[in-house]
Amino acid sequence: MAYTINRFDGTTLTTVEDGTIDTNTDIKLVGRNYAGYGEIQNENFVFLLENFANPNPPPKPVSGQIWFDASNDKLKFYDGSQFKTTGGAEISESAPTGLAEGDFWWDSINEQLYAYNGTDFILVGPQDAGEGITQMQSRVLIDTSGVSHSVIVSILNDFVVHIISNDEFQIQPTPENAIPGFDVVKKGITLVNTLLATGGVTTTDHIFWGTAANANQLGGKDAASYITLDDAGFNTLVEFSDAGFTVGNEGDLLVEIVNDKDAVISNEVGNIIKLGAKPESGGDAKNSLIIRSDSIRPGKDGDGNKESITIGEADDTFAEVYADIFWGVSEQTNALLVGGNKRFGDVQATPNSVAVRDASGDLRANLFRGTALTAKYADLAEVYDTETEYSVGTVLTICAHEDHEVCAASKGDLIIGVISENPAYLMNATAKGQPVALTGRTPVRIVGIVNKGDKIYAAGNGIGTTESNGDFFAVALETNQDQDEKLVECYIKA
């Protein structure tokens, strides 16, 4: 009888027939009554004992199988697709594949350690440039008062070029703390050989190369000490005192700050300030606006004709404009002046507002005084105080108790109407309760098959039926073959 060989998880690995040897795995599986099986079983034990020690991986591995990589002296396991190192780093001359995030790889050619982040290999170290150390180092330096300071030291081939610090201090000159070329560290970046004795000037060729946006000093003098000898051409912000500056031979135009905060531009010798600009289409600048001591007016062209200008634009409007009197034509407004009172437009029936159609074209009002020629909906309804909030089409009768006026009708009750969906005319509209359709067409809750023209009777629980049980209260206007409850368009008889 053949052996069925199962894995630890219960799945079948292989079947070994009687008197045969199965070689589907890296150990041989012996069948029933196989002669000379002792040598094979003993070799299997040795293979397991040495974990298949070999420079090459076992050719027929199964998931979880252990292999001792004799070429790298590493113990590895098979994950179902490849052998992976159980501890330490993968060792190879090129980047290995199939690693998981957090795995290490030792580059045996360059003797460098890398960490895998799930996508790329990140160099852990050592960095390789020149014969000495070349890297940025985080260090702690002790000042002359014994206080520790965290800094970043830039090292090129064992030589410190600059130090980055968040504070200023003098370095304690002990052998384990001193750095050649540094006796003081400033906030920011301090170059080598920038010493206390030189007042912050680097004494060697170690300097910053490139364009600086600004400098505190030039040739040892503060920037505020310099002034131009030629006509000033200002390319950056220029500061003046609150006294401001003037333009013109007689100080005609004055720009100043008053009250420590108010900016003032004034004509000191005349009564006109002209503002102009070139048109976008090109040509000479226009005299667009004239500011006088008592008015603001459109400018004039060279022939004395008024310039046509616009105040604001469709996409760039003023928030509010105030005036005692406005003369001209207004294309739109926020409010109408009615009897000396402002009336704003509103899509709701808001008191003291101008009625405006909403997005659906509807116009709302609490009361409309006039004659309506047509109505959109089809039933005449009145508001009655209901026992509870009923759904549209519920059949109603007069309540026997005094707490409410109407309630859901039972079989054989006298029917006064049904809950209306959209009354064409609603009486007693401001009363407490729900609109009840007294006559006209409206949906009715009905159980059972309905044919157009059927008489509708009360069936109980506010539902109608075609089964005769007294006086009918409505006539079906449509056919519906659904046996369950549904809404059927009906005529409610008066």
PEVEN-V410334 format. One record per run of one state. SS is the DSSP state (2 for helix, 1 for strand, 0 for the rest). FROM is the first residue (numbers start at 1). TO is the last residue. If there is no record, write none. Layout:
ss->SS from->FROM to->TO
ss->SS from->FROM to->TO
This chain:
ss->0 from->1 to->2
ss->1 from->3 to->6
ss->0 from->7 to->11
ss->1 from->12 to->16
ss->0 from->17 to->20
ss->1 from->21 to->22
ss->0 from->23 to->28
ss->1 from->29 to->30
ss->0 from->31 to->36
ss->2 from->37 to->49
ss->0 from->50 to->53
ss->1 from->54 to->54
ss->0 from->55 to->65
ss->1 from->66 to->69
ss->0 from->70 to->73
ss->1 from->74 to->78
ss->0 from->79 to->82
ss->1 from->83 to->85
ss->0 from->86 to->89
ss->1 from->90 to->92
ss->0 from->93 to->103
ss->1 from->104 to->107
ss->0 from->108 to->111
ss->1 from->112 to->116
ss->0 from->117 to->120
ss->1 from->121 to->125
ss->0 from->126 to->134
ss->1 from->135 to->143
ss->0 from->144 to->147
ss->1 from->148 to->156
ss->0 from->157 to->158
ss->1 from->159 to->165
ss->0 from->166 to->168
ss->1 from->169 to->171
ss->0 from->172 to->178
ss->1 from->179 to->179
ss->0 from->180 to->181
ss->1 from->182 to->182
ss->0 from->183 to->183
ss->1 from->184 to->185
ss->0 from->186 to->187
ss->1 from->188 to->191
ss->0 from->192 to->193
ss->1 from->194 to->194
ss->0 from->195 to->195
ss->2 from->196 to->198
ss->0 from->199 to->201
ss->1 from->202 to->202
ss->0 from->203 to->216
ss->1 from->217 to->218
ss->0 from->219 to->220
ss->1 from->221 to->222
ss->2 from->223 to->225
ss->0 from->226 to->244
ss->1 from->245 to->247
ss->0 from->248 to->252
ss->1 from->253 to->258
ss->0 from->259 to->261
ss->1 from->262 to->267
ss->0 from->268 to->271
ss->1 from->272 to->278
ss->0 from->279 to->284
ss->1 from->285 to->292
ss->0 from->293 to->295
ss->1 from->296 to->298
ss->0 from->299 to->299
ss->1 from->300 to->300
ss->0 from->301 to->305
ss->1 from->306 to->306
ss->0 from->307 to->312
ss->1 from->313 to->313
ss->0 from->314 to->315
ss->1 from->316 to->316
ss->0 from->317 to->334
ss->1 from->335 to->338
ss->0 from->339 to->340
ss->1 from->341 to->346
ss->0 from->347 to->353
ss->1 from->354 to->355
ss->0 from->356 to->378
ss->1 from->379 to->384
ss->0 from->385 to->385
ss->1 from->386 to->386
ss->0 from->387 to->394
ss->1 from->395 to->398
ss->0 from->399 to->405
ss->1 from->406 to->408
ss->0 from->409 to->416
ss->1 from->417 to->419
ss->0 from->420 to->422
ss->1 from->423 to->427
ss->0 from->428 to->433
ss->1 from->434 to->446
ss->0 from->447 to->449
ss->1 from->450 to->450
ss->0 from->451 to->454
ss->1 from->455 to->460
ss->0 from->461 to->462
ss->1 from->463 to->465
ss->0 from->466 to->473
ss->1 from->474 to->476
ss->0 from->477 to->479
ss->1 from->480 to->480
ss->0 from->481 to->485
ss->1 from->486 to->492
ss->0 from->493 to->494
